[in-house]
Amino acid sequence: MPPAFGGDRAHHADTRGVEGILAVEADWVAGQARHLLEDMRVAAFKLGVLGSLENIHAIADVISDYPEVPVILDPVLASGRGDALASDEMIGALRELIVPQCTVVTPNSLEARRLAANGDDEDEIELAECARRLLQLGCEYVLVTGTHEARAEVVNTLYAGGAVVREDRWQRLPGSYHGSGCTLASAIAAALANGLEVAAAVRDAQEYTWQALAGGFRPGMGQLLPDRFSGRARAKAASEAARPVRHYARSGGERRAARHGARRARGRPSRFCSTAGRIATFSKQRRSCALPDATACRSS
């Protein structure tokens, strides 16, 4: 089982929404993370809701010590029904301290526009322009999911280096899901930790997420929950685990430079540490996301 870096926030929530968040003290978050990192080797970090401005600074500080480990950010800024989970100050800190250190950022279209907004009306920014701005901040890849766009199909697009790496068009599923965005980002992190390259990891993670959503269930009166341990999801995960582990060709120099830049932004000296082994997850949090039937997928 992968270690989980939890405890960055406690919240009052149910399947309908989030009523309130209580952030754990940043020293506790950083301390727990460093205890685990000194105890075991990790191959990927997955970040979700970070809880507070102080936690963002603390986590940025921790991951900057591991420049060779890929970082996957699920920038959850609001719950599925619109409950705010990040202030403007927190979004600014994400842009300045976390995004430049990321291997893959996985915003939905609403989050992409909010992260990329720079004085313009965020509703009018094209998604390709959002991705370009996020890439300019220093991350390596941006996967923009299209579940919130008014289209018959869901279009998920992976960008890197100012270009489209892959675009997947999916039949839209009915309903909304609590935890599907987290499932997608976590699956990408797990695939990278297992040796896949980014484009393959993104494709396989979408398919795995679909399997979990296909087995989804509604335990309460709100959103459906993905069943990450459904038969089809387990079969997909088992097939991935059976693959020979391939070396993940990371752009280590570029990532190291981004991590050092983030450390300098906080006035800290740079240092190096390379680890590999298991996935470390800072948080698991929700975002409404309906990924579609893999059998209805066409890729370009």
Secondary structure, DSSP 8 states (H G I E B T S, - for coil): ---B---SEEEEEETTEEEEEEE--HHHHHHHHHHHHHHS-EEEEEE----SHHHHHHHHHHHTT-TTS-EEE----B-TT--B---HHHHHHIIIIIGGG-SEE--BHHHHHHHH-SSS-GGGS-HHHHHHHHHHTT-SEEEEB-TTSSSSEEEEEEEETTEEEEEEEEE--SS-BSSHHHHHHHHHHHHHHTT--HHHHHHHHHHHHHHHHHT-B--SSS-BB--TTSHHHHHHHHHHHTS--------HHHHHHHHHHHHHHTT---------SEEEES-----------GGG-EE-
